[in-house]
Amino acid sequence: MAENALAPALRAAPETPVITDGFSCAMSVDHLTATDPLINAHGQHLAELLAQALPLAQELPRAQPSPEEGLR
C-alpha cells in the first residue's frame, strides 16, 4: 500500500518534513526508511515542527499598523 503514494513521495522530496501525528503514520515512515535505501525520512509530530519554527518566527520583523488604520 505504501508503494502507491507514500514511498514515491518520500523518495521524491527527501528534504521535506514529514508530519506523522499518528502512531501508524510514524511506524510506516520508520519502516520505509529502514527498508528502502533511497528513503531517508524522519517523521515529526506537528507540534515538534512548529516548535522548531518558533525561534525563526520570533526573529521576523513585526508588521506595524498604518496611521490610517489607527487602533481599533
Biopython code that builds the backbone (N, CA, C, O; Angstrom):
import numpy as np
from Bio.PDB.StructureBuilder import StructureBuilder

atoms = [
    (1, "MET", "N", (0.820, -1.191, 0.000)),
    (1, "MET", "CA", (0.000, 0.000, 0.000)),
    (1, "MET", "C", (0.866, 1.258, 0.000)),
    (1, "MET", "O", (0.548, 2.225, -0.692)),
    (2, "ALA", "N", (1.943, 1.255, 0.759)),
    (2, "ALA", "CA", (2.805, 2.435, 0.834)),
    (2, "ALA", "C", (3.453, 2.744, -0.503)),
    (2, "ALA", "O", (3.795, 3.895, -0.774)),
    (3, "GLU", "N", (3.622, 1.747, -1.330)),
    (3, "GLU", "CA", (4.272, 1.958, -2.625)),
    (3, "GLU", "C", (3.393, 2.737, -3.589)),
    (3, "GLU", "O", (3.886, 3.227, -4.606)),
    (4, "ASN", "N", (2.107, 2.864, -3.299)),
    (4, "ASN", "CA", (1.191, 3.618, -4.161)),
    (4, "ASN", "C", (1.388, 5.124, -4.039)),
    (4, "ASN", "O", (1.264, 5.842, -5.031)),
    (5, "ALA", "N", (1.690, 5.611, -2.847)),
    (5, "ALA", "CA", (1.782, 7.068, -2.669)),
    (5, "ALA", "C", (2.896, 7.490, -1.714)),
    (5, "ALA", "O", (3.696, 8.364, -2.048)),
    (6, "LEU", "N", (2.956, 6.880, -0.534)),
    (6, "LEU", "CA", (3.888, 7.358, 0.490)),
    (6, "LEU", "C", (5.349, 7.178, 0.079)),
    (6, "LEU", "O", (6.121, 8.136, 0.129)),
    (7, "ALA", "N", (5.732, 5.992, -0.317)),
    (7, "ALA", "CA", (7.135, 5.734, -0.671)),
    (7, "ALA", "C", (7.607, 6.614, -1.838)),
    (7, "ALA", "O", (8.684, 7.204, -1.748)),
    (8, "PRO", "N", (6.837, 6.720, -2.928)),
    (8, "PRO", "CA", (7.289, 7.615, -4.001)),
    (8, "PRO", "C", (7.412, 9.074, -3.556)),
    (8, "PRO", "O", (8.319, 9.781, -3.994)),
    (9, "ALA", "N", (6.518, 9.516, -2.702)),
    (9, "ALA", "CA", (6.584, 10.899, -2.213)),
    (9, "ALA", "C", (7.823, 11.115, -1.347)),
    (9, "ALA", "O", (8.466, 12.161, -1.436)),
    (10, "LEU", "N", (8.157, 10.142, -0.518)),
    (10, "LEU", "CA", (9.346, 10.261, 0.329)),
    (10, "LEU", "C", (10.620, 10.245, -0.502)),
    (10, "LEU", "O", (11.580, 10.947, -0.183)),
    (11, "ARG", "N", (10.636, 9.451, -1.561)),
    (11, "ARG", "CA", (11.812, 9.414, -2.440)),
    (11, "ARG", "C", (11.959, 10.717, -3.226)),
    (11, "ARG", "O", (13.077, 11.181, -3.455)),
    (12, "ALA", "N", (10.846, 11.303, -3.635)),
    (12, "ALA", "CA", (10.861, 12.497, -4.490)),
    (12, "ALA", "C", (11.236, 13.764, -3.733)),
    (12, "ALA", "O", (11.742, 14.710, -4.336)),
    (13, "ALA", "N", (11.002, 13.804, -2.440)),
    (13, "ALA", "CA", (11.249, 15.028, -1.661)),
    (13, "ALA", "C", (11.972, 14.680, -0.364)),
    (13, "ALA", "O", (11.381, 14.743, 0.714)),
    (14, "PRO", "N", (13.247, 14.314, -0.464)),
    (14, "PRO", "CA", (13.953, 13.836, 0.735)),
    (14, "PRO", "C", (14.162, 14.894, 1.824)),
    (14, "PRO", "O", (14.349, 14.533, 2.986)),
    (15, "GLU", "N", (14.136, 16.155, 1.493)),
    (15, "GLU", "CA", (14.369, 17.202, 2.488)),
    (15, "GLU", "C", (13.086, 17.779, 3.072)),
    (15, "GLU", "O", (13.136, 18.660, 3.931)),
    (16, "THR", "N", (11.946, 17.291, 2.615)),
    (16, "THR", "CA", (10.659, 17.814, 3.064)),
    (16, "THR", "C", (10.266, 17.205, 4.400)),
    (16, "THR", "O", (10.344, 15.987, 4.560)),
    (17, "PRO", "N", (9.843, 18.023, 5.372)),
    (17, "PRO", "CA", (9.379, 17.463, 6.648)),
    (17, "PRO", "C", (8.177, 16.552, 6.429)),
    (17, "PRO", "O", (7.329, 16.820, 5.577)),
    (18, "VAL", "N", (8.112, 15.485, 7.199)),
    (18, "VAL", "CA", (7.009, 14.530, 7.102)),
    (18, "VAL", "C", (6.234, 14.583, 8.410)),
    (18, "VAL", "O", (6.763, 14.241, 9.468)),
    (19, "ILE", "N", (4.979, 15.015, 8.334)),
    (19, "ILE", "CA", (4.139, 15.091, 9.525)),
    (19, "ILE", "C", (3.569, 13.705, 9.803)),
    (19, "ILE", "O", (2.876, 13.124, 8.969)),
    (20, "THR", "N", (3.873, 13.189, 10.985)),
    (20, "THR", "CA", (3.356, 11.883, 11.397)),
    (20, "THR", "C", (2.715, 12.038, 12.766)),
    (20, "THR", "O", (3.305, 11.663, 13.780)),
    (21, "ASP", "N", (1.519, 12.585, 12.795)),
    (21, "ASP", "CA", (0.830, 12.816, 14.059)),
    (21, "ASP", "C", (0.325, 11.517, 14.682)),
    (21, "ASP", "O", (0.163, 11.440, 15.900)),
    (22, "GLY", "N", (0.077, 10.507, 13.869)),
    (22, "GLY", "CA", (-0.421, 9.236, 14.383)),
    (22, "GLY", "C", (0.671, 8.194, 14.497)),
    (22, "GLY", "O", (1.702, 8.279, 13.830)),
    (23, "PHE", "N", (0.433, 7.206, 15.352)),
    (23, "PHE", "CA", (1.418, 6.144, 15.579)),
    (23, "PHE", "C", (1.655, 5.338, 14.309)),
    (23, "PHE", "O", (2.802, 5.047, 13.969)),
    (24, "SER", "N", (0.584, 4.972, 13.600)),
    (24, "SER", "CA", (0.767, 4.145, 12.401)),
    (24, "SER", "C", (1.492, 4.918, 11.302)),
    (24, "SER", "O", (2.254, 4.327, 10.537)),
    (25, "CYS", "N", (1.270, 6.218, 11.212)),
    (25, "CYS", "CA", (1.992, 7.040, 10.228)),
    (25, "CYS", "C", (3.484, 7.039, 10.534)),
    (25, "CYS", "O", (4.310, 6.872, 9.638)),
    (26, "ALA", "N", (3.817, 7.224, 11.793)),
    (26, "ALA", "CA", (5.218, 7.239, 12.198)),
    (26, "ALA", "C", (5.872, 5.885, 11.937)),
    (26, "ALA", "O", (7.012, 5.824, 11.479)),
    (27, "MET", "N", (5.160, 4.809, 12.226)),
    (27, "MET", "CA", (5.705, 3.468, 12.004)),
    (27, "MET", "C", (5.907, 3.198, 10.511)),
    (27, "MET", "O", (6.884, 2.555, 10.128)),
    (28, "SER", "N", (5.002, 3.676, 9.676)),
    (28, "SER", "CA", (5.146, 3.492, 8.224)),
    (28, "SER", "C", (6.388, 4.193, 7.702)),
    (28, "SER", "O", (7.144, 3.619, 6.918)),
    (29, "VAL", "N", (6.605, 5.428, 8.132)),
    (29, "VAL", "CA", (7.779, 6.186, 7.689)),
    (29, "VAL", "C", (9.055, 5.519, 8.211)),
    (29, "VAL", "O", (10.031, 5.385, 7.472)),
    (30, "ASP", "N", (9.050, 5.105, 9.467)),
    (30, "ASP", "CA", (10.223, 4.424, 10.036)),
    (30, "ASP", "C", (10.530, 3.128, 9.289)),
    (30, "ASP", "O", (11.689, 2.827, 9.004)),
    (31, "HIS", "N", (9.491, 2.369, 8.976)),
    (31, "HIS", "CA", (9.680, 1.101, 8.263)),
    (31, "HIS", "C", (10.259, 1.338, 6.866)),
    (31, "HIS", "O", (11.196, 0.654, 6.454)),
    (32, "LEU", "N", (9.706, 2.294, 6.153)),
    (32, "LEU", "CA", (10.204, 2.585, 4.808)),
    (32, "LEU", "C", (11.654, 3.075, 4.848)),
    (32, "LEU", "O", (12.453, 2.712, 3.985)),
    (33, "THR", "N", (11.992, 3.888, 5.834)),
    (33, "THR", "CA", (13.365, 4.383, 5.963)),
    (33, "THR", "C", (14.329, 3.234, 6.242)),
    (33, "THR", "O", (15.455, 3.227, 5.745)),
    (34, "ALA", "N", (13.885, 2.266, 7.039)),
    (34, "ALA", "CA", (14.747, 1.140, 7.404)),
    (34, "ALA", "C", (14.916, 0.135, 6.266)),
    (34, "ALA", "O", (15.925, -0.568, 6.207)),
    (35, "THR", "N", (13.940, 0.062, 5.366)),
    (35, "THR", "CA", (13.974, -0.989, 4.343)),
    (35, "THR", "C", (14.277, -0.501, 2.936)),
    (35, "THR", "O", (14.589, -1.312, 2.064)),
    (36, "ASP", "N", (14.196, 0.795, 2.692)),
    (36, "ASP", "CA", (14.431, 1.332, 1.343)),
    (36, "ASP", "C", (15.634, 2.267, 1.385)),
    (36, "ASP", "O", (15.568, 3.325, 2.009)),
    (37, "PRO", "N", (16.735, 1.893, 0.728)),
    (37, "PRO", "CA", (17.935, 2.733, 0.790)),
    (37, "PRO", "C", (17.773, 4.111, 0.138)),
    (37, "PRO", "O", (18.599, 4.995, 0.367)),
    (38, "LEU", "N", (16.738, 4.305, -0.658)),
    (38, "LEU", "CA", (16.507, 5.596, -1.304)),
    (38, "LEU", "C", (15.688, 6.553, -0.439)),
    (38, "LEU", "O", (15.501, 7.717, -0.794)),
    (39, "ILE", "N", (15.205, 6.057, 0.691)),
    (39, "ILE", "CA", (14.381, 6.883, 1.580)),
    (39, "ILE", "C", (15.149, 7.149, 2.861)),
    (39, "ILE", "O", (15.610, 6.224, 3.529)),
    (40, "ASN", "N", (15.279, 8.425, 3.193)),
    (40, "ASN", "CA", (15.916, 8.833, 4.437)),
    (40, "ASN", "C", (15.020, 9.882, 5.082)),
    (40, "ASN", "O", (15.322, 11.075, 5.067)),
    (41, "ALA", "N", (13.926, 9.419, 5.641)),
    (41, "ALA", "CA", (12.927, 10.341, 6.190)),
    (41, "ALA", "C", (12.815, 10.149, 7.695)),
    (41, "ALA", "O", (13.104, 9.081, 8.234)),
    (42, "HIS", "N", (12.389, 11.209, 8.347)),
    (42, "HIS", "CA", (12.131, 11.162, 9.781)),
    (42, "HIS", "C", (10.798, 11.852, 10.022)),
    (42, "HIS", "O", (10.646, 13.038, 9.732)),
    (43, "GLY", "N", (9.844, 11.116, 10.548)),
    (43, "GLY", "CA", (8.542, 11.695, 10.822)),
    (43, "GLY", "C", (8.573, 12.579, 12.053)),
    (43, "GLY", "O", (9.296, 12.309, 13.012)),
    (44, "GLN", "N", (7.781, 13.637, 12.013)),
    (44, "GLN", "CA", (7.669, 14.560, 13.140)),
    (44, "GLN", "C", (6.209, 14.845, 13.426)),
    (44, "GLN", "O", (5.391, 14.940, 12.511)),
    (45, "HIS", "N", (5.891, 14.981, 14.696)),
    (45, "HIS", "CA", (4.564, 15.428, 15.089)),
    (45, "HIS", "C", (4.462, 16.911, 14.721)),
    (45, "HIS", "O", (5.463, 17.627, 14.752)),
    (46, "LEU", "N", (3.284, 17.362, 14.383)),
    (46, "LEU", "CA", (3.086, 18.758, 14.008)),
    (46, "LEU", "C", (3.595, 19.708, 15.092)),
    (46, "LEU", "O", (4.176, 20.747, 14.778)),
    (47, "ALA", "N", (3.383, 19.362, 16.362)),
    (47, "ALA", "CA", (3.842, 20.218, 17.462)),
    (47, "ALA", "C", (5.364, 20.349, 17.458)),
    (47, "ALA", "O", (5.888, 21.422, 17.759)),
    (48, "GLU", "N", (6.083, 19.271, 17.120)),
    (48, "GLU", "CA", (7.544, 19.334, 17.052)),
    (48, "GLU", "C", (7.998, 20.265, 15.937)),
    (48, "GLU", "O", (8.921, 21.061, 16.118)),
    (49, "LEU", "N", (7.352, 20.163, 14.795)),
    (49, "LEU", "CA", (7.715, 21.010, 13.659)),
    (49, "LEU", "C", (7.454, 22.485, 13.969)),
    (49, "LEU", "O", (8.276, 23.343, 13.646)),
    (50, "LEU", "N", (6.319, 22.777, 14.589)),
    (50, "LEU", "CA", (6.001, 24.163, 14.954)),
    (50, "LEU", "C", (6.968, 24.690, 16.007)),
    (50, "LEU", "O", (7.357, 25.856, 15.955)),
    (51, "ALA", "N", (7.360, 23.850, 16.959)),
    (51, "ALA", "CA", (8.302, 24.275, 17.994)),
    (51, "ALA", "C", (9.659, 24.621, 17.383)),
    (51, "ALA", "O", (10.322, 25.554, 17.838)),
    (52, "GLN", "N", (10.076, 23.882, 16.362)),
    (52, "GLN", "CA", (11.335, 24.191, 15.682)),
    (52, "GLN", "C", (11.253, 25.516, 14.935)),
    (52, "GLN", "O", (12.237, 26.252, 14.860)),
    (53, "ALA", "N", (10.086, 25.817, 14.386)),
    (53, "ALA", "CA", (9.920, 27.039, 13.599)),
    (53, "ALA", "C", (9.720, 28.274, 14.473)),
    (53, "ALA", "O", (9.937, 29.390, 14.002)),
    (54, "LEU", "N", (9.317, 28.111, 15.713)),
    (54, "LEU", "CA", (9.012, 29.245, 16.578)),
    (54, "LEU", "C", (10.188, 30.210, 16.748)),
    (54, "LEU", "O", (9.985, 31.418, 16.618)),
    (55, "PRO", "N", (11.399, 29.743, 17.031)),
    (55, "PRO", "CA", (12.508, 30.710, 17.148)),
    (55, "PRO", "C", (12.744, 31.505, 15.863)),
    (55, "PRO", "O", (13.106, 32.680, 15.917)),
    (56, "LEU", "N", (12.540, 30.873, 14.718)),
    (56, "LEU", "CA", (12.699, 31.585, 13.447)),
    (56, "LEU", "C", (11.631, 32.652, 13.280)),
    (56, "LEU", "O", (11.920, 33.743, 12.791)),
    (57, "ALA", "N", (10.412, 32.357, 13.676)),
    (57, "ALA", "CA", (9.314, 33.309, 13.542)),
    (57, "ALA", "C", (9.505, 34.507, 14.460)),
    (57, "ALA", "O", (9.099, 35.619, 14.121)),
    (58, "GLN", "N", (10.115, 34.293, 15.609)),
    (58, "GLN", "CA", (10.318, 35.395, 16.549)),
    (58, "GLN", "C", (11.358, 36.389, 16.038)),
    (58, "GLN", "O", (11.393, 37.531, 16.497)),
    (59, "GLU", "N", (12.199, 35.976, 15.100)),
    (59, "GLU", "CA", (13.208, 36.863, 14.541)),
    (59, "GLU", "C", (12.670, 37.731, 13.406)),
    (59, "GLU", "O", (13.330, 38.690, 13.007)),
    (60, "LEU", "N", (11.499, 37.420, 12.883)),
    (60, "LEU", "CA", (10.925, 38.187, 11.781)),
    (60, "LEU", "C", (10.425, 39.540, 12.275)),
    (60, "LEU", "O", (9.947, 39.649, 13.404)),
    (61, "PRO", "N", (10.531, 40.573, 11.437)),
    (61, "PRO", "CA", (10.010, 41.882, 11.846)),
    (61, "PRO", "C", (8.482, 41.835, 11.942)),
    (61, "PRO", "O", (7.809, 41.174, 11.151)),
    (62, "ARG", "N", (7.970, 42.544, 12.919)),
    (62, "ARG", "CA", (6.519, 42.604, 13.120)),
    (62, "ARG", "C", (5.924, 43.695, 12.245)),
    (62, "ARG", "O", (6.511, 44.766, 12.087)),
    (63, "ALA", "N", (4.770, 43.421, 11.685)),
    (63, "ALA", "CA", (4.062, 44.423, 10.886)),
    (63, "ALA", "C", (3.454, 45.461, 11.817)),
    (63, "ALA", "O", (2.872, 45.121, 12.847)),
    (64, "GLN", "N", (3.594, 46.722, 11.448)),
    (64, "GLN", "CA", (3.042, 47.815, 12.241)),
    (64, "GLN", "C", (1.802, 48.348, 11.528)),
    (64, "GLN", "O", (1.795, 48.457, 10.302)),
    (65, "PRO", "N", (0.750, 48.682, 12.285)),
    (65, "PRO", "CA", (-0.437, 49.246, 11.635)),
    (65, "PRO", "C", (-0.111, 50.610, 11.029)),
    (65, "PRO", "O", (0.681, 51.377, 11.576)),
    (66, "SER", "N", (-0.727, 50.890, 9.908)),
    (66, "SER", "CA", (-0.509, 52.190, 9.275)),
    (66, "SER", "C", (-1.263, 53.263, 10.069)),
    (66, "SER", "O", (-2.210, 52.945, 10.788)),
    (67, "PRO", "N", (-0.855, 54.519, 9.946)),
    (67, "PRO", "CA", (-1.532, 55.606, 10.687)),
    (67, "PRO", "C", (-3.012, 55.695, 10.341)),
    (67, "PRO", "O", (-3.826, 56.088, 11.177)),
    (68, "GLU", "N", (-3.368, 55.327, 9.093)),
    (68, "GLU", "CA", (-4.774, 55.394, 8.696)),
    (68, "GLU", "C", (-5.605, 54.374, 9.440)),
    (68, "GLU", "O", (-6.780, 54.613, 9.717)),
    (69, "GLU", "N", (-4.999, 53.217, 9.772)),
    (69, "GLU", "CA", (-5.741, 52.171, 10.460)),
    (69, "GLU", "C", (-5.941, 52.540, 11.926)),
    (69, "GLU", "O", (-7.002, 52.290, 12.497)),
    (70, "GLY", "N", (-4.928, 53.129, 12.521)),
    (70, "GLY", "CA", (-5.021, 53.500, 13.922)),
    (70, "GLY", "C", (-5.290, 52.284, 14.797)),
    (70, "GLY", "O", (-5.125, 51.138, 14.378)),
    (71, "LEU", "N", (-5.699, 52.565, 16.000)),
    (71, "LEU", "CA", (-6.042, 51.478, 16.930)),
    (71, "LEU", "C", (-7.538, 51.260, 16.856)),
    (71, "LEU", "O", (-8.325, 52.197, 16.986)),
    (72, "ARG", "N", (-7.908, 50.051, 16.653)),
    (72, "ARG", "CA", (-9.344, 49.746, 16.569)),
    (72, "ARG", "C", (-9.766, 48.897, 17.730)),
    (72, "ARG", "O", (-10.938, 48.536, 17.836)),
]
sb = StructureBuilder()
sb.init_structure("model")
sb.init_model(0)
sb.init_chain("A")
sb.init_seg("    ")
for serial, (resi, resn, name, xyz) in enumerate(atoms, 1):
    if name == "N":
        sb.init_residue(resn, " ", resi, " ")
    sb.init_atom(name, np.array(xyz, "f"), 0.0, 1.0, " ", f" {name:<3s}", serial, name[0])
structure = sb.get_structure()
